[in-house]
């Protein structure tokens, strides 16, 4: 009942969606700030085709394998090695940490609306080249052409202005850079998402429907999700938490199974253009990609401008 009422309210208007989701994720991040075992907020991915070898994970990462497999699947569309990578909507930081530790980017920056989530990320994930900032998906606090790859997983559904977000992605990407998107929409909303992507400054290279892979991952991961929350959630909140956790028998897996909810993975690219041919001057090569823009110095310490992006509570 509570979850249905919340979702109804988020559909009233773009501004309501922005406000409701940002308030929700801030609350979640604060309420579960001591859940040190919980690093991912996505529904996972199961390789049903079996055309890739299983990821060789460290022991400490094995429990969250299905969530990691979603990141690995999405990130496999681009070579991240020695690249500057940005994740918008980093949630609890598990995906950004996985990329930093396993895929060897030059730098990895995670941005999220929830200050409590960013605090958790900084405490839980410490790797060379990995940074977390509080920020706004529709007004990214970075200089133009700061990143080679932007990743966005299960986050864009809660933005108030998808077109503005895509414009920001295009702005911060370098010429020839990749935008890797994975998200879910109700079936009747899919064409609207694709229309937004086609109208963006980016070129669509590939669109894949991975609904089945995500649905199966939720089924395979059901026991872990239930066990992780067992005894830790107040009785009155269990229904809401189970719904957004994708526990079997609740809204998300049911809609994925029926086809009423579709999960898309889209690969986009910023046009190489002429700028790619020119080498930047030495003073343009900055250790921090947000330096050089008119941004308050405190922001580099993690202080926020207004933040409206959010990360999914779909773990």
N, C-alpha and C positions, 0 to 999 in steps of 0.2 A: 504493500500500500504506500509506504513512504517513498520507495524508489520510483513507483509509477507517478506519484505526485511531483517528485523532483524532475523527472524527465519531461512531464507535461509542461512544467514551468520553463524549462530550458528551450522549449519550442515556441514560446510566445513571441519572441523577437530576437534579432541578433544581439542587441544590447543586453537583454535578459539572459541569453545564453552565455555571453561573456562573463556577466556578473555572477551567475549561479555556479558555473563551472570553476571560476577562479576562487570563489569563496569555498566551494566544496573541497578543492584540492589543497587549499591552504589549511583547512580544518583537518583533512586526512593526514597531511604531513605532520601537523602538530600532534594529533592524537596518537600516531604510530611512530613517533620519533625514536622510541626505544626498541623498535622491532629490528634489531641488528641483522637478523637472518633474511630479511625481506629487501631485495635489491632491485627487483624488476616490477614494472607496472604494465605488462602486456600479456596477451593471451597465448603467445607461443606459436610454434610452427613445427609440424611433423612432416618429414620428408617421405611422402607416400610413394613417390616414384622410385625411391632408393637409388637415384642416379649420382649421389654424392657420398663419399665416405663420411662416416660419423666424425664430428669434431672431437679432437683429442683435448679434453678438458682437464684442468687441474682438479684435484680432489675437492677443494673448497668450492668449486663452481658446479659440480656435478648435479646437485639437488635442483638447480634452476636451469637445467639443460634445455627444456623446451622454450623457455623465454630467450635464452641465449641463441638458440637455433633461429629464431625469428630475426634477431639482429644480424646473425651471420648470413642468412639468406638475403636480406635486404642489402647488406653491405657488399655482398659478392658481385654486385652489378658494377662496381667501380674498384679500381686499385687504390687503396688507401695508404699504401706504404709511402712514407716520406711526404705525405700530404697534410695540409692544414684542414682539419675536419671540425664541423660544428653540428651539434645536435640541438634542435629546438624542441623543447618539451622533454627534458632529460629525466624528469621524475626523480626516482631514488638513485639514479646514477649508475645502475648496473650495466646498462648498455654502453654508455660512454666508457666505463671502466673496462669492459670486455674489449672494445675497439682499441683502447690505449694499450692494453696488455698483450693482446693476441694479434692485432692487425698492423701494428707498428706505424701509426701515422707520425708525422713530424710534430703535430700538436693536436690535442683533442679538447674542445671546449663544449661544456654542457650548459644550456640556458633553461631556466624554468621560472614560472611565476611565483611559486611558493617558497618564501624565504626559509621556512622550516625544512623544506625538502633540500634546499641548497646547503643548509647547515649540516643536515644528515650526510649529504654527498661528500662534503669536505671532511667529515669525520670518518666515514666508512671507506672512502676510496682515495688512496694516495699512490699515484704512479707518476713517473717522469713525463712531463708534457701534458698532464691532465689538469684542467681547471674547470671550476663551476662558478656561474654567475647568475644572479637573479635578473630577469629581463623580460622583455615584451616581444612576442612573436610578430606583432604588427608594427613594431618600431625597434628593430634590432639595434643594439648599442655598439655597432661595429662600423669601421670604415668601409667604403666601397671596395669591392674586389679583395676581401680579406681571406676568403676560404676557397679551397679547391672542391670540397664536397660538403653538402648540407644534408643531414638526415632528419627525418621527422616520422616518428612511429606512434600510432594511436594517440594523436594529440590534436590534429587539425579539426576534428569533428566539433571541438568546443570553441573554436575561434569565432569571433563576431563578424570578421571581414576576411574571408578567404582570399579575395583578390588582392587585398592590401598585403597579406602575409606572403603571397606568391611574388608580389612586386619587391618586397624586402629580400626574399630569397634571391631573386635575380640581381638585386643590387649588391649583396655581399658576396656573391659568387664571382670568381675570376672567369674570364672568357674561357669557354670550353669546360667549365666546371660542371659537376653532376649534382642533381637533386634527387634523393632517394626517398620516396614516400611510401608508407604503408599505413592504411587506415580502413575503417569500416564505416559503411553508410547503410541506411535503410534502402531497400531495392529501388524505391521511387526517387531517391536522392542521388543515385549513382550518376545519372546523366548530368545533373547539375554540377557535381564535382568535376566530371570530365570536361564540361563546358568551361569551368573556371580554369582548368589546367590548359586547355587549348587557347584561351584568351590571355594567358600569362606571357611574360617575356621569355619563356622557356619552351624548348622543343620536346615533345613526347617521343621517346625512343621505344618504349615497351610498356605495355599494360598487361598485368597478369591477375587473374582471379584466383586467390589463394584461400577462398572460403573453406574448402574441404580440409586443407592442411591445418588451418587454424582451429577449426572445429574438432578435428581429431586430436590435436595437441591438448585442447581443454579436457577431452575425455581421458587421455593418457595421464594427464597431470592432476586429475581430480583429487586423488588421495592426498597428495602433498598440499594442495591448497586448503582442503578441509582440515587436515592435521595441523597446519601452520596456524590457523585461526582458532582451533578448538580450545575453549576455555579462556581465550584472550579477548573476546569481544563481548561487551555487555549484551544481555539478552535482547533488549529493545532494538539494538543496532544489527543483530545478526542477519536479518532478512535483507537489509540494505547492503551490508558488506558482502554477503553471499551472491547477491545479484551482480554487483560490480566486479566481484572476483571471478565470475563466470563458472560458478559451481554448477555441476550437472543438475538438470531439472529446473534451472532458473532461466531468466529471460534471454540472456545472450546466447548460450549454446542452443536453446530451443529455436531462436530466430535464425541462427546460422544453419541449423539443420533443415529448417523449412524453406530456406532461400529468401526469407523476408529481410535478412541482413546479409550484406555482401562485403567481403574483405578484399580490397584491392592493393596491389603492389605496383607502383608506377615509377619508371625511370625517366628522368628528364635531363636535359642538358642546356646550358647556356651557350649561345652561339659563340664560336671561337673569335670571330671578328678580326679586325686588324690589330687590336690591342695586344693579342697574344704574341704577335711577331716581335714586338718591342720589348727589350729587357728593361725592368725598372731601375732607376738610379739606386746607388748603394744606400742612400738615406731612406729609401722607401722600404727597405728590407727590415721589418720590425720584429722584435722577439714576441711582442704581444699584438695580435691582429686588430685589437680595438684601439690601439694607440694611433694618433694622427688625426682622429676625428674630434670635433668639438664636443667632447663628452666630459662631464665632471670627473676630476681625478679620483674621487671617492668611488666611482663605479668600478674602477679596476680593483678595488678592495672588496667588491661584492655588494655595494650599496645600490639601491634600485632607483631607476626612474619609474614612472607608472608602468605597471606590468599587467598585461592582459592575456598572455599566452598561458597555456596550462598543459599538464601531462595527464595521461589517462590513469584512472584508478582501476585498471584492468590488469591484474597481476595473476 
